[in-house]
């Protein structure tokens, strides 16, 4: 399998980035739902949020790499059977997913740095608190983070359903290309 994207399929780098981000998003969502229910005496009360923040910051770096990679090796063009509306919907949908991902991660960063303290990443290094003096920063960013996370996961499920529709109903190469197979 090739590293770079070709006109007929995605390369291994794009595939790994795509599925890795999907796994991280759903994992972080599940971890986030679980950790907000932890009580004061839970041994995971500190470890859960620390893990969530560390994975979130690694995901931010991976998404930055993913955007750069998209410019280095653009995705294959839409299959020939996609009409103008489908092509536009796909472009807008991908843009919404990318913007949603960055927005939810920035909101998470703003929650975590509201008190002016940096965020340790797996105990290896610390991401500094660059913005920490906004009024009600933690509360406002927390609300935004919650709603954006729900919107992102719902939209990602719709994205997956659209890929399955293309595969099973339209019988086109939309999904198979993201699995590394030729169109």
Buried (B, 14 or more C-beta within 10 A) or exposed (E): EEEEBEEEBBBEBBBBBBEEBBEBBBBBBEBBEEBEEBEEEEEBEEEBBBBBBBBBBEBBEBBEEBEEBBEEBEBBEBBEEBEEEBEEEBEEBEEBBBEBBBBBBBBBBBBBBBEEEBBBBEEEEEBEBEEBEEEEBBEBBBEBBBEBBEBBBEBBEEBEEBBEEBBEEBEBBBBBBBBBEEB
